[in-house]
Amino acid sequence: MRQIILDTETTGLEPSQGHRIIEFAGLEMVDRKLTGRHLHLYMHPEREIDPDAERVHGISLAFLEGKPRFAEVASQISEFIGDAELIIHNAPFDVGFMDAEFARLGLPPTVRQCAGVIDTLAMARDQFPGKRNSLDALCDRFDVDRSNRTLHGALIDCELLAEVYLWMTRGQESLMMDIEPEAGAAVSGLPADFVRKPLKVLRASEAEAAEHEAYLDALDKAVKGECLWRKLAAGKEAVA
């Protein structure tokens, strides 16, 4: 299944008031794995950017000078999202802006150009009722490192959302993992009499262990506490 993790940045909050898309980002995922293929575009909005919006994403009109208009990149976006399922946090916002841009060009709305839309904000509200479910809050909940994110940006938000979405839907993987193969059946194309040799265990070097601890320190700082890895490790030591 082909999916696109999608996000946009805009000049303001309401497309009905003439606000426009200024940044588009999409990451391709196939069978729950990022393929490395992505589309990232900046667009000149042909209007001013609200100061409040600029404080959030940090994109100025001066930066967008010389960038293409939406009309010049619409075909790229349509081709990229075509036949894919879109995964968006607060989908009505982004889809509303994309629909307004497509309508200006006489193009079909987003849902007619893709295979469907998943709103991860709606998913989060179902899974965690009564809790904060912003992308930042979900990153904290799932220990997703967002230390490199100082401003909202479409591409980095897509990268974070991809990790959050995979955490939120991990139960889908367990459904397949619970299916046991029949005795004597070939697994993954291997013959039934195949005997796997013992795996060689490679211990981490002191330098690698130190690098790992430094990474965990950064995770602790990002989540303002103790990251999940260290909590789990402490639990194992307590049991032992």
C-alpha positions in Angstrom: 0.0 0.0 0.0 1.3 3.4 -1.0 0.9 6.2 1.5 2.0 9.8 1.7 2.8 11.6 4.9 1.7 15.2 4.1 2.0 18.6 5.6 1.7 22.2 4.4 2.5 25.7 5.7 0.3 28.6 4.8 0.0 32.4 4.9 -2.8 32.2 7.5 -5.5 30.1 8.9 -8.5 30.5 6.5 -8.4 29.6 2.8 -11.8 31.3 2.6 -10.1 34.6 3.4 -7.7 34.2 0.5 -4.8 32.6 2.4 -2.5 30.4 0.4 -0.1 27.5 0.7 3.6 28.5 0.8 5.2 25.1 1.6 4.2 21.6 0.7 6.0 18.4 1.8 5.2 14.7 1.3 7.1 11.6 2.3 6.3 8.3 0.5 5.7 5.2 2.5 5.1 1.8 1.0 4.1 -1.2 3.2 4.8 0.9 6.4 8.4 1.7 5.3 9.6 5.1 4.1 11.0 4.7 0.6 13.2 7.8 0.6 11.1 9.4 -2.2 9.6 12.8 -1.2 8.3 16.0 -2.7 9.2 19.3 -1.0 8.2 22.7 -2.5 8.1 26.3 -1.5 5.6 28.6 -3.4 5.1 32.3 -3.7 1.6 33.1 -2.3 1.0 36.3 -4.3 -0.1 38.0 -1.1 1.3 39.0 2.3 2.0 36.5 5.1 0.2 37.1 8.4 2.8 38.0 11.1 1.3 35.3 13.5 1.7 32.6 10.8 5.3 33.7 10.1 6.2 33.5 13.8 5.1 29.8 13.7 6.8 28.6 10.6 9.5 31.3 10.1 8.9 31.6 6.3 9.0 35.2 5.1 7.8 36.7 1.8 11.3 37.8 1.0 12.4 34.2 1.2 9.7 33.2 -1.2 10.7 35.7 -3.9 11.5 33.9 -7.1 9.8 30.7 -5.9 7.1 29.2 -8.3 3.4 29.9 -7.9 1.1 27.0 -6.9 -0.2 26.9 -10.5 3.4 26.0 -11.7 3.8 23.0 -9.3 0.2 21.8 -9.1 0.8 19.0 -11.6 3.8 17.8 -9.5 1.6 17.6 -6.4 -1.3 15.9 -8.2 1.1 13.3 -9.7 2.8 12.7 -6.3 -0.4 12.2 -4.3 -2.3 10.3 -7.0 -3.5 6.8 -6.0 -1.9 7.2 -2.5 -3.5 7.3 0.9 -2.7 10.6 2.6 -1.7 10.7 6.3 -2.2 14.2 7.7 -2.3 15.6 11.2 -5.5 17.8 11.4 -6.4 16.8 7.8 -9.3 19.3 7.3 -6.8 22.2 7.6 -4.4 21.0 4.9 -7.0 19.4 2.7 -9.1 22.6 2.8 -6.1 24.7 1.6 -5.2 22.2 -1.1 -8.8 22.1 -2.3 -8.9 25.9 -2.5 -5.6 25.9 -4.5 -6.9 23.2 -6.9 -10.3 24.9 -7.3 -8.5 28.1 -8.5 -7.1 26.0 -11.3 -10.3 24.1 -12.1 -8.8 20.9 -10.8 -10.6 18.1 -8.8 -10.5 18.3 -5.0 -7.9 16.3 -3.1 -10.1 13.3 -2.2 -10.7 12.7 -5.9 -7.0 12.8 -6.7 -5.9 10.3 -4.0 -7.0 7.0 -2.5 -8.2 8.4 0.8 -7.2 10.5 3.8 -6.3 9.5 7.3 -6.5 12.2 10.0 -4.0 11.3 12.7 -5.5 14.0 15.0 -8.8 12.3 14.9 -7.1 8.9 15.5 -5.2 10.4 18.5 -8.4 11.8 20.0 -10.0 8.4 19.8 -7.0 6.7 21.3 -6.2 9.3 24.0 -9.5 11.1 24.8 -9.2 14.1 27.0 -5.4 14.5 26.4 -3.4 16.9 24.4 -3.0 15.5 20.9 -0.9 18.0 19.1 2.0 16.7 17.1 4.4 17.9 19.8 2.4 16.1 22.5 2.3 12.9 20.5 6.0 13.0 19.9 6.5 13.4 23.7 4.0 10.5 24.3 5.9 8.1 22.0 9.4 9.4 22.8 9.9 10.6 19.2 13.0 12.9 19.2 12.0 16.4 18.0 15.2 18.2 19.3 16.0 19.4 15.8 12.6 21.1 15.5 12.7 24.8 16.5 10.0 26.0 14.1 7.1 24.4 12.4 8.2 23.2 8.9 6.3 21.0 6.5 9.2 18.6 5.8 10.4 18.0 9.4 6.8 17.8 10.6 6.2 15.0 8.0 9.3 13.1 9.4 7.9 13.4 12.9 4.4 12.4 11.9 5.7 9.3 10.1 7.2 8.0 13.3 4.1 9.0 15.3 1.8 7.2 12.8 3.8 4.0 12.9 3.7 4.1 16.8 -0.1 4.7 16.7 -0.7 1.8 14.4 1.7 -0.8 15.7 -1.2 -3.1 16.6 -1.8 -3.6 12.9 1.6 -5.4 12.8 0.9 -7.6 15.8 -2.1 -9.0 13.9 0.3 -10.6 11.4 2.9 -11.5 14.0 0.3 -13.6 16.0 -0.3 -15.9 13.0 1.9 -19.0 13.6 3.0 -21.1 10.5 1.9 -24.7 10.4 4.4 -27.3 11.6 6.8 -28.3 8.8 5.6 -25.4 6.6 8.2 -23.4 4.6 8.8 -19.9 6.0 9.7 -17.0 3.8 10.5 -19.3 0.9 12.9 -21.5 2.9 12.6 -25.3 2.8 10.9 -27.1 5.7 14.1 -28.9 6.7 16.2 -25.6 6.8 18.3 -25.3 10.0 19.4 -21.8 10.9 23.0 -21.6 12.2 23.5 -19.7 15.6 23.8 -16.0 15.1 27.1 -14.4 15.9 26.7 -11.8 18.7 28.7 -8.6 18.2 29.1 -6.5 21.4 29.2 -2.8 21.2 32.6 -1.1 21.5 33.3 1.4 24.3 33.0 4.2 21.7 29.7 2.9 20.4 28.3 2.5 23.9 29.3 6.1 24.7 27.7 7.3 21.5 24.5 5.4 22.5 24.5 7.0 25.9 24.9 10.5 24.4 21.9 9.8 22.1 19.8 8.8 25.1 20.9 11.9 26.9 19.6 13.9 24.0 16.3 12.0 24.1 16.0 12.7 27.8 16.4 16.4 27.1 13.9 16.3 24.3 11.2 14.7 26.4 12.1 16.7 29.5 12.6 13.6 31.6 13.6 10.0 31.2 13.1 8.5 27.7 11.3 5.2 27.2 14.5 3.2 26.5 16.0 4.0 29.9 12.7 3.4 31.7 12.5 -0.1 30.1 16.2 -0.8 30.9 15.6 0.2 34.5 12.6 -2.1 34.7 14.7 -5.1 33.4 17.4 -4.4 35.9 14.9 -4.3 38.7 13.5 -7.6 37.6 16.9 -9.1 37.4 
